Amino acid sequence: MKKRVSLLVISIACLVLFGCMQTEKGKDAYTDVDDSFVISALDITETLSDSTCLNVHKVVLLETTDESLVAKISRIVEDDDRLFILDRTQMKLFIFGSNGEYIAQIHRIGQGPGEYIQAMDFTLDIQQKQILLLCDIPNKIMRFTYQGEFVDEESLDVYYSNLTSEGNKIFFNKLIDGGASNYQLLIRDVDANTDIEILDQVPNINNRLFISGNSLINAKRILYTRRFDNSIYEIEGNNISKKYSVDWGKYTIPGNLKEETDESALLSKCSENDYIYSMSNITESVNYLMFKTNLGLFVYDKQQDVLKGYKEISNTLLHDVFYDYVPLENTDRIVCAIENPSYIRRIPSFLSDEDIASGKYSDLIEISSKIVDESNPVLFIYEFK
């Protein structure tokens, strides 16, 4: 297997940026040391059977009440026997028990203290057992208890699109390229009261073409991807390094296209030529690496050294397909959600008496018996083999 490495060496310079927050900037660029694996993409096929590399760890039926209706799962994190779910379409953060029982929600719309107009992202402070909600209207971080009670908030001077956390550190991804400061990521050490700017932005991006999903992921390690960059980064402490470099082969986007200012024209060129311009929702286990792109999801089998793309994941229990997934953060599992599960109620009526007697469909029959017309999403939580 080919190897390349990129390791960001950080030298420290001090200045005052956020009030009394001390900011340290990485002066040096990447050194010539490179231990990242180069993985080469094969063709994109239609369907990945979930039994190929995944096992169903758990099926969770989120409790359905007037207050707990989830439309779209933008990010999901597990801790302390709770599932924390951000629904950006509703600007709500829901808190469920690990078995789906509804606990609380955060939905404080307004422009005053303790309120927000738009919620961008969230993460958990595992040490303090608090929710950190990133808002960009107004631009701030709000802290809540695991029960959804407001604690405090802090204004931000820079717009960030994603964040995650580990230990006493919060990691921020800048929303907009360019500006006076050319850094991409900021690491905030809460205990030391310092900010560290790392990783130069990709130069000459003149558009705002993004894909859905999250760039910063805590999947038992902090992983990062960004648009117009074929690298998968890992952050450890205050250092960032390239862990994988993807050779897209025929899916490689020409370098000059990132300078395209017309998003519609750029999207058309990428669609017509099957160019890949971004990765997100990366998660990793001992044997597999999974991430999504603008052309579909990819799975890297570490043992076979094979990277393949797929348009969908087939569910062998329901004989249905998932077109998307989200990492279950704070674990190395993923979640595929059936957002409108009412059809599951009807599946047992198509089974023969012999099928039912065989016991092969007992799990399906049990799930279907709990579904109502306006049911919340059903979560298939998968773990990698």
C-alpha positions as CSV (number, residue, x, y, z in Angstrom):
1,M,0.0,0.0,0.0
2,K,1.2,3.5,-0.8
3,K,1.9,5.8,2.0
4,R,2.0,9.6,2.3
5,V,2.0,11.7,5.4
6,S,1.0,15.2,6.3
7,L,1.6,16.4,9.8
8,L,0.9,19.9,10.9
9,V,3.6,21.2,13.1
10,I,2.4,24.0,15.3
11,S,4.5,26.9,16.5
12,I,3.0,29.3,19.0
13,A,2.4,33.0,18.7
14,C,0.3,34.9,21.1
15,L,-2.3,37.7,20.7
16,V,-5.6,38.7,22.2
17,L,-8.6,37.8,19.9
18,F,-11.7,37.0,21.9
19,G,-11.7,39.4,24.8
20,C,-9.4,37.8,27.3
21,M,-9.1,34.6,25.2
22,Q,-5.5,34.0,24.2
23,T,-5.1,32.9,20.6
24,E,-2.2,30.9,19.3
25,K,-1.6,30.5,15.6
26,G,0.3,27.7,13.8
27,K,3.1,29.4,11.9
28,D,4.5,26.5,10.0
29,A,2.9,24.7,7.1
30,Y,2.9,20.9,6.7
31,T,6.3,19.3,6.8
32,D,7.4,16.7,4.3
33,V,6.6,13.9,6.7
34,D,3.6,12.0,5.5
35,D,2.2,8.8,6.9
36,S,-1.4,9.0,5.5
37,F,-2.6,6.0,3.5
38,V,-3.5,6.6,-0.1
39,I,-6.7,4.8,-0.9
40,S,-8.0,4.5,-4.5
41,A,-11.7,4.5,-5.4
42,L,-13.2,1.8,-7.6
43,D,-16.5,2.1,-9.4
44,I,-19.8,3.3,-7.8
45,T,-22.4,0.6,-7.8
46,E,-26.1,0.8,-6.9
47,T,-26.6,-1.0,-3.6
48,L,-24.6,-1.9,-0.5
49,S,-26.3,-4.7,1.4
50,D,-26.2,-3.9,5.1
51,S,-25.1,-7.5,5.8
52,T,-21.9,-7.0,3.9
53,C,-20.1,-5.0,6.5
54,L,-22.8,-4.0,9.1
55,N,-24.7,-5.7,11.9
56,V,-27.9,-4.3,13.4
57,H,-26.9,-3.3,16.9
58,K,-30.3,-2.0,17.9
59,V,-33.6,-0.7,16.4
60,V,-35.0,2.3,18.3
61,L,-38.5,3.6,17.8
62,L,-38.5,7.2,19.0
63,E,-41.5,7.9,21.1
64,T,-44.2,9.9,19.3
65,T,-45.8,12.8,21.2
66,D,-47.0,16.3,20.1
67,E,-43.7,17.7,21.4
68,S,-41.3,15.1,20.1
69,L,-42.0,15.0,16.4
70,V,-38.7,14.8,14.5
71,A,-38.6,15.7,10.8
72,K,-35.0,15.3,9.8
73,I,-31.9,14.1,11.8
74,S,-29.0,16.4,11.2
75,R,-26.7,15.1,13.9
76,I,-27.1,12.5,16.6
77,V,-24.8,12.0,19.6
78,E,-25.1,9.3,22.4
79,D,-24.1,9.7,26.0
80,D,-25.4,8.8,29.5
81,D,-28.1,6.5,28.1
82,R,-29.5,9.4,26.0
83,L,-29.8,10.2,22.3
84,F,-29.4,13.9,21.4
85,I,-30.8,14.7,18.0
86,L,-30.5,18.0,16.1
87,D,-33.2,18.7,13.6
88,R,-32.0,21.8,11.7
89,T,-35.2,21.9,9.6
90,Q,-37.2,22.7,12.8
91,M,-34.3,24.4,14.7
92,K,-34.9,22.0,17.5
93,L,-32.7,19.7,19.6
94,F,-34.5,16.6,21.0
95,I,-33.4,14.5,23.9
96,F,-34.5,10.9,24.0
97,G,-33.6,7.9,26.2
98,S,-31.4,5.3,24.6
99,N,-34.6,3.1,24.0
100,G,-36.5,6.0,22.4
101,E,-38.4,7.5,25.3
102,Y,-38.9,11.2,25.0
103,I,-37.2,13.4,27.6
104,A,-37.1,17.0,26.5
105,Q,-36.5,19.4,23.6
106,I,-34.6,22.7,23.2
107,H,-36.5,25.2,21.1
108,R,-36.0,28.8,22.3
109,I,-36.7,31.0,19.3
110,G,-36.1,34.7,19.6
111,Q,-33.3,37.3,19.6
112,G,-32.9,37.9,23.3
113,P,-30.6,36.2,25.9
114,G,-31.1,32.5,26.0
115,E,-32.8,32.5,22.6
116,Y,-31.8,31.9,19.0
117,I,-33.2,32.2,15.5
118,Q,-31.0,29.6,13.8
119,A,-29.2,26.6,15.3
120,M,-26.3,25.4,13.1
121,D,-24.9,22.5,15.1
122,F,-24.3,21.0,18.5
123,T,-21.9,18.9,20.5
124,L,-21.7,17.5,24.0
125,D,-19.4,18.5,26.9
126,I,-19.1,15.0,28.3
127,Q,-17.2,16.1,31.3
128,Q,-19.7,18.8,32.4
129,K,-22.7,16.8,31.0
130,Q,-23.8,19.8,29.0
131,I,-25.1,20.4,25.5
132,L,-23.3,23.0,23.4
133,L,-25.6,24.5,20.8
134,L,-23.9,26.5,18.0
135,C,-26.1,29.3,16.7
136,D,-25.4,31.8,13.9
137,I,-28.4,34.0,14.3
138,P,-27.2,35.4,16.7
139,N,-23.7,34.1,16.5
140,K,-23.0,32.4,19.8
141,I,-22.7,29.1,21.8
142,M,-25.4,28.3,24.2
143,R,-25.0,25.7,27.0
144,F,-27.8,23.5,28.3
145,T,-28.0,20.7,30.8
146,Y,-28.7,17.1,29.6
147,Q,-32.4,17.8,30.6
148,G,-32.5,20.8,28.2
149,E,-32.3,23.6,30.8
150,F,-30.5,26.7,29.8
151,V,-27.2,27.4,31.6
152,D,-25.4,30.3,29.9
153,E,-24.2,31.6,26.5
154,E,-21.1,33.1,24.9
155,S,-20.9,35.4,21.8
156,L,-18.6,34.4,18.9
157,D,-16.8,36.8,16.6
158,V,-16.4,34.3,13.7
159,Y,-19.1,32.3,11.9
160,Y,-18.6,28.5,12.3
161,S,-20.6,25.8,10.5
162,N,-19.7,22.8,12.6
163,L,-18.2,21.9,15.9
164,T,-17.4,18.9,18.0
165,S,-15.6,18.3,21.3
166,E,-13.3,15.9,23.2
167,G,-12.3,16.3,26.8
168,N,-11.6,20.0,27.6
169,K,-11.3,21.0,23.9
170,I,-14.0,22.3,21.5
171,F,-13.2,22.1,17.7
172,F,-14.8,24.7,15.3
173,N,-15.0,24.6,11.5
174,K,-15.2,28.0,9.8
175,L,-18.3,28.6,7.8
176,I,-17.0,30.9,5.0
177,D,-13.7,30.6,3.2
178,G,-11.4,33.6,3.0
179,G,-11.3,36.7,5.2
180,A,-8.5,38.4,7.1
181,S,-7.5,35.2,8.9
182,N,-6.8,32.2,6.6
183,Y,-7.2,29.4,9.2
184,Q,-9.8,26.6,8.7
185,L,-10.2,25.1,12.2
186,L,-10.1,26.5,15.7
187,I,-9.3,24.5,18.8
188,R,-10.6,26.0,22.1
189,D,-9.0,24.7,25.3
190,V,-11.6,25.5,27.8
191,D,-9.4,24.9,30.9
192,A,-6.4,26.9,29.6
193,N,-8.6,29.6,28.1
194,T,-6.8,29.5,24.8
195,D,-7.7,29.3,21.1
196,I,-5.4,27.7,18.6
197,E,-5.9,28.3,14.8
198,I,-4.8,25.3,12.6
199,L,-5.0,24.2,9.0
200,D,-4.8,26.7,6.2
201,Q,-8.0,27.0,4.0
202,V,-8.1,25.5,0.6
203,P,-7.1,28.5,-1.7
204,N,-9.2,30.0,-4.5
205,I,-12.6,28.6,-3.7
206,N,-15.0,31.0,-5.2
207,N,-18.3,29.3,-4.6
208,R,-20.5,28.0,-1.8
209,L,-21.3,24.6,-3.1
210,F,-21.7,22.2,-0.1
211,I,-23.1,18.7,0.5
212,S,-25.3,17.7,3.4
213,G,-23.7,16.1,6.5
214,N,-21.1,17.1,9.0
215,S,-17.4,17.9,8.4
216,L,-16.3,17.5,12.1
217,I,-17.1,14.1,13.6
218,N,-16.3,12.6,17.0
219,A,-16.4,8.9,16.2
220,K,-14.2,7.8,19.2
221,R,-11.6,10.1,17.5
222,I,-11.9,13.5,15.9
223,L,-12.1,13.2,12.1
224,Y,-12.4,16.1,9.6
225,T,-13.1,16.5,5.9
226,R,-13.8,19.5,3.7
227,R,-14.8,20.4,0.2
228,F,-12.3,20.4,-2.7
229,D,-9.9,18.4,-0.5
230,N,-9.3,14.7,-0.9
231,S,-7.8,14.3,2.5
232,I,-9.3,12.8,5.7
233,Y,-7.8,14.4,8.7
234,E,-7.4,13.3,12.3
235,I,-7.1,15.8,15.2
236,E,-5.2,14.8,18.3
237,G,-4.7,17.3,21.1
238,N,-3.6,20.5,19.3
239,N,-2.2,18.7,16.2
240,I,-3.9,17.8,12.9
241,S,-2.6,15.2,10.5
242,K,-3.7,13.6,7.2
243,K,-4.8,10.1,8.0
244,Y,-6.0,9.1,4.5
245,S,-5.7,10.6,1.0
246,V,-8.3,9.5,-1.5
247,D,-7.3,9.0,-5.1
248,W,-10.6,9.5,-6.9
249,G,-9.3,8.3,-10.3
250,K,-12.0,9.1,-12.9
251,Y,-14.1,10.9,-10.3
252,T,-11.4,13.5,-9.7
253,I,-12.6,17.0,-10.1
254,P,-10.3,19.3,-12.2
255,G,-8.6,21.8,-9.9
256,N,-9.7,24.9,-11.7
257,L,-13.4,24.1,-11.1
258,K,-13.2,25.2,-7.5
259,E,-12.7,28.7,-8.8
260,E,-16.1,28.6,-10.6
261,T,-18.4,31.3,-9.1
262,D,-21.7,30.0,-10.6
263,E,-22.9,27.2,-8.3
264,S,-25.5,25.9,-10.7
265,A,-22.9,25.6,-13.5
266,L,-20.5,23.9,-11.2
267,L,-23.1,21.5,-9.9
268,S,-24.1,20.6,-13.5
269,K,-20.5,19.9,-14.5
270,C,-20.0,17.7,-11.4
271,S,-23.3,15.8,-12.1
272,E,-22.5,15.4,-15.8
273,N,-19.0,14.1,-15.3
274,D,-19.4,12.3,-11.9
275,Y,-16.9,14.6,-10.2
276,I,-16.5,14.3,-6.4
277,Y,-16.0,17.6,-4.7
278,S,-16.7,16.9,-1.0
279,M,-16.8,14.3,1.8
280,S,-18.8,14.4,5.0
281,N,-20.2,12.1,7.8
282,I,-17.0,10.2,8.2
283,T,-16.9,7.3,10.7
284,E,-14.3,4.6,11.3
285,S,-14.1,1.2,12.9
286,V,-11.3,-1.3,13.2
287,N,-12.1,-2.8,9.8
288,Y,-14.0,-0.2,7.9
289,L,-14.0,3.5,7.0
290,M,-17.3,5.0,5.8
291,F,-18.1,8.5,4.4
292,K,-20.6,10.2,2.1
293,T,-19.9,12.3,-1.0
294,N,-21.9,14.2,-3.5
295,L,-22.1,11.0,-5.6
296,G,-23.1,8.6,-2.8
297,L,-21.5,6.8,0.2
298,F,-18.1,5.1,0.2
299,V,-16.9,2.2,2.2
300,Y,-13.2,1.4,2.6
301,D,-12.5,-2.2,3.6
302,K,-9.1,-2.0,5.4
303,Q,-8.4,-5.7,5.3
304,Q,-9.0,-6.0,1.6
305,D,-7.6,-2.5,0.9
306,V,-10.6,-1.7,-1.3
307,L,-12.7,1.5,-1.5
308,K,-16.1,1.2,-3.2
309,G,-19.0,3.6,-3.7
310,Y,-22.7,3.0,-3.4
311,K,-25.9,4.9,-4.1
312,E,-27.9,3.3,-1.3
313,I,-27.9,0.8,1.7
314,S,-30.3,-2.0,1.5
315,N,-32.0,-3.2,4.7
316,T,-32.3,-7.0,4.7
317,L,-35.0,-7.0,7.5
318,L,-37.4,-4.6,5.7
319,H,-36.3,-5.2,2.1
320,D,-36.1,-1.5,1.8
321,V,-33.2,1.0,1.1
322,F,-31.6,3.9,2.9
323,Y,-30.2,6.7,0.9
324,D,-28.4,8.4,3.7
325,Y,-26.9,7.8,7.2
326,V,-25.5,9.8,10.1
327,P,-22.7,8.8,12.4
328,L,-23.8,8.0,16.0
329,E,-21.2,10.2,17.6
330,N,-19.3,9.3,20.7
331,T,-19.4,5.7,19.2
332,D,-18.1,4.1,16.0
333,R,-21.7,3.2,14.9
334,I,-24.0,4.7,12.3
335,V,-27.7,5.4,12.2
336,C,-30.0,4.9,9.2
337,A,-33.4,6.5,9.8
338,I,-36.8,5.6,8.3
339,E,-38.3,9.1,8.6
340,N,-41.8,8.0,7.5
341,P,-42.3,4.5,8.9
342,S,-46.1,4.2,8.6
343,Y,-45.7,1.7,5.7
344,I,-44.0,-0.8,8.1
345,R,-47.4,-1.5,9.7
346,R,-48.6,-3.1,6.5
347,I,-45.7,-5.4,5.9
348,P,-46.9,-8.3,8.0
349,S,-50.1,-8.5,6.0
350,F,-48.0,-9.6,3.0
351,L,-46.4,-12.5,4.9
352,S,-47.7,-16.0,4.5
353,D,-48.7,-18.2,7.5
354,E,-45.5,-20.2,6.8
355,D,-43.3,-17.1,7.0
356,I,-44.9,-16.0,10.2
357,A,-44.6,-19.5,11.8
358,S,-40.9,-19.7,10.8
359,G,-40.0,-16.9,13.2
360,K,-37.7,-15.2,10.7
361,Y,-39.9,-12.1,10.7
362,S,-40.6,-11.9,14.5
363,D,-38.5,-8.7,14.8
364,L,-40.3,-7.1,11.9
365,I,-43.7,-8.0,13.2
366,E,-42.8,-6.6,16.7
367,I,-41.6,-3.3,15.1
368,S,-44.7,-3.0,12.9
369,S,-47.1,-3.5,15.9
370,K,-45.7,-0.3,17.5
371,I,-46.0,1.9,14.5
372,V,-48.8,4.5,14.2
373,D,-49.7,6.8,11.2
374,E,-47.7,9.8,12.5
375,S,-44.9,7.8,14.1
376,N,-41.5,9.4,14.7
377,P,-38.5,8.0,12.7
378,V,-37.4,4.5,13.3
379,L,-33.6,4.3,13.9
380,F,-31.6,1.4,12.7
381,I,-28.3,1.6,14.7
382,Y,-25.6,-0.4,12.9
383,E,-22.2,-1.4,14.1
384,F,-19.4,-2.5,11.8
385,K,-18.3,-6.1,11.5
